[in-house]
């Protein structure tokens, strides 16, 4: 006679089935989490790209009030002015003022700085002539007047020659570039003494630009 079979508890059957159904689901979710998570990021932390983006958002957060906004504007203006001063001394065009930027303006500066210009000595000569004209001696005052006229004539002649040559060079070198105001820019530079010119001269006298 066959031995009587022991009845299987009903709770055991349901627990076994629930474990078997849950196991594949847990495995799929684990696989998906491994695929979506950055392998280089520590577990439970944001990915490097997300962390960088969050730090950038925090660094450029909008100012909380008007006082903070004004403070940031002043700081940005101060940084820009410092960069412009350095650029005027070094010739770095990235931070030069708009009036000094571009290949045309750079060529004009080099063209003027490579030449001897009478106009750059206008101020010291004018001071000397003024002092002579104050001396109450007829001959000295006449000499000062002649010197004044001579300086004016030399500046005009030298400036006319510079304008003619500069226009010719600009037309040959930059036929398709806008050249508006370039000649006047060069003439204004001739009125400044070489050591006081900004941006600082980048070529020597006699050197071809």
C-alpha positions as a printed Julia matrix, in Angstrom:
209×3 Matrix{Float64}:
  0.0     0.0     0.0
  1.44    3.38   -1.1
  2.35    5.77    1.64
 -0.03    8.67    2.09
  1.2    11.91    0.61
  1.57   14.83    2.96
 -0.47   17.86    1.99
  1.61   20.9     0.81
  0.81   24.08    2.74
 -1.08   26.55    0.59
  1.02   29.53    1.78
  4.23   27.87    0.66
  2.88   27.52   -2.93
  1.93   31.18   -3.19
  5.23   32.36   -1.7
  7.23   30.25   -4.15
  5.28   31.59   -7.13
  5.6    35.19   -5.99
  9.38   34.81   -5.6
  9.69   33.25   -9.07
  7.65   36.06  -10.66
  9.52   38.8    -8.82
 13.02   37.54   -9.57
 12.99   38.24  -13.35
 11.49   41.7   -12.76
 14.21   42.64  -10.27
 16.86   41.43  -12.67
 15.52   43.52  -15.57
 15.38   46.63  -13.38
 18.97   46.06  -12.24
 20.13   45.7   -15.85
 18.35   48.92  -16.84
 19.85   50.85  -13.94
 23.35   49.67  -14.92
 22.8    50.82  -18.52
 21.45   54.28  -17.66
 23.89   55.13  -14.86
 27.24   56.64  -15.85
 29.88   53.94  -15.19
 32.35   56.61  -14.02
 29.96   58.2   -11.54
 29.9    56.87   -7.95
 26.78   54.99   -7.05
 24.0    57.22   -5.8
 25.63   60.45   -7.09
 25.02   62.67  -10.09
 27.02   62.08  -13.27
 30.04   64.37  -13.88
 28.24   66.31  -16.63
 25.24   66.92  -14.41
 27.47   68.0   -11.52
 29.32   70.48  -13.77
 26.05   71.88  -15.08
 24.71   72.3   -11.57
 27.85   74.09  -10.4
 27.71   76.42  -13.44
 24.07   77.23  -12.72
 24.96   78.06   -9.15
 27.89   80.28  -10.22
 25.77   82.33  -12.65
 22.74   82.54  -10.43
 20.75   85.73  -10.83
 21.43   88.46   -8.27
 19.02   88.52   -5.4
 18.55   92.31   -5.35
 19.38   95.51   -7.19
 22.4    96.25   -5.02
 23.93   92.89   -5.87
 23.24   93.46   -9.59
 24.96   96.87   -9.52
 27.92   95.36   -7.69
 28.3    92.69  -10.36
 28.08   95.29  -13.14
 30.8    97.4   -11.54
 33.02   94.36  -11.11
 32.51   93.33  -14.75
 33.25   96.89  -15.91
 36.4    96.99  -13.81
 37.63   93.71  -15.3
 36.91   94.94  -18.85
 38.79   98.2   -18.28
 41.77   96.32  -16.87
 41.84   94.08  -19.93
 41.65   97.13  -22.21
 44.59   98.78  -20.47
 46.67   95.66  -20.85
 45.65   95.35  -24.5
 46.56   98.99  -25.23
 50.03   98.32  -23.86
 50.55   94.93  -25.52
 48.53   95.33  -28.74
 46.29   92.34  -28.0
 43.32   93.02  -30.28
 40.93   90.77  -28.38
 40.37   93.43  -25.74
 41.1    96.64  -27.65
 38.4    99.31  -27.92
 36.23   99.09  -31.03
 37.94  102.1   -32.67
 41.33  100.3   -32.59
 40.24   96.85  -33.76
 40.68   95.3   -37.17
 43.5    94.76  -39.67
 42.95   98.17  -41.29
 43.42  100.1   -38.05
 46.42   97.96  -37.13
 48.07   98.72  -40.48
 47.37  102.46  -40.08
 49.04  102.44  -36.68
 52.08  100.6   -38.01
 52.27  102.89  -41.05
 52.3   106.02  -38.85
 54.62  104.57  -36.19
 57.22  103.56  -38.77
 57.57  107.17  -40.0
 58.93  110.41  -38.63
 56.03  112.87  -38.38
 56.43  116.59  -37.78
 53.01  116.76  -36.16
 54.1   114.63  -33.19
 56.36  117.49  -32.06
 53.63  120.1   -32.41
 52.94  120.47  -28.67
 56.57  120.91  -27.49
 57.28  123.28  -30.39
 54.13  125.26  -29.6
 55.26  125.67  -25.98
 58.69  126.91  -27.08
 57.18  129.38  -29.55
 54.74  130.62  -26.92
 57.58  131.29  -24.47
 59.54  133.19  -27.14
 56.53  135.29  -28.05
 56.24  136.45  -24.42
 59.71  138.0   -24.48
 59.37  141.76  -24.94
 62.02  142.02  -27.63
 60.99  142.89  -31.17
 63.42  140.55  -32.93
 62.55  137.59  -30.68
 58.83  138.06  -31.25
 59.38  138.22  -35.0
 61.41  135.01  -34.84
 58.69  133.28  -32.83
 56.09  134.32  -35.41
 58.22  132.95  -38.27
 58.79  129.71  -36.36
 55.07  129.36  -35.79
 54.31  129.8   -39.48
 57.13  127.43  -40.42
 55.87  124.7   -38.08
 52.33  125.01  -39.44
 53.54  124.79  -43.04
 55.73  121.74  -42.31
 52.9   119.94  -40.52
 50.47  120.61  -43.39
 52.94  119.46  -46.07
 53.95  116.35  -44.11
 50.32  115.47  -43.35
 49.26  115.84  -47.0
 52.06  113.53  -48.11
 51.14  111.0   -45.42
 47.47  111.05  -46.46
 48.33  110.41  -50.11
 50.66  107.5   -49.35
 48.35  106.02  -46.72
 45.34  106.06  -49.05
 47.37  104.34  -51.74
 48.59  101.62  -49.37
 45.12  101.02  -47.98
 43.64  100.7   -51.46
 46.3    98.16  -52.48
 46.31   96.07  -49.31
 42.65   96.17  -48.32
 40.6    96.55  -51.49
 37.52   94.85  -50.02
 37.76   96.03  -46.41
 35.8    99.02  -45.06
 38.25  101.93  -44.67
 35.96  104.67  -43.43
 37.7   106.89  -40.88
 41.05  105.12  -41.27
 42.9   108.17  -42.66
 41.56  110.48  -39.96
 42.56  107.82  -37.41
 46.12  107.96  -38.74
 46.25  111.77  -38.71
 45.11  111.88  -35.09
 47.84  109.43  -34.2
 50.51  111.68  -35.77
 49.55  114.43  -33.31
 50.57  112.23  -30.37
 54.18  111.82  -29.31
 55.41  108.34  -30.1
 56.01  107.33  -26.47
 52.51  108.45  -25.49
 50.6   106.71  -28.27
 47.98  104.1   -27.43
 47.94  101.31  -28.44
 51.7   101.24  -28.02
 53.75  101.2   -31.25
 54.6    97.69  -32.39
 57.13   98.65  -35.09
 60.34  100.67  -35.07
 60.99  103.81  -37.09
 62.01  102.94  -40.62
 60.6    99.4   -40.3
 58.23   98.41  -43.09
 54.69   97.8   -41.79
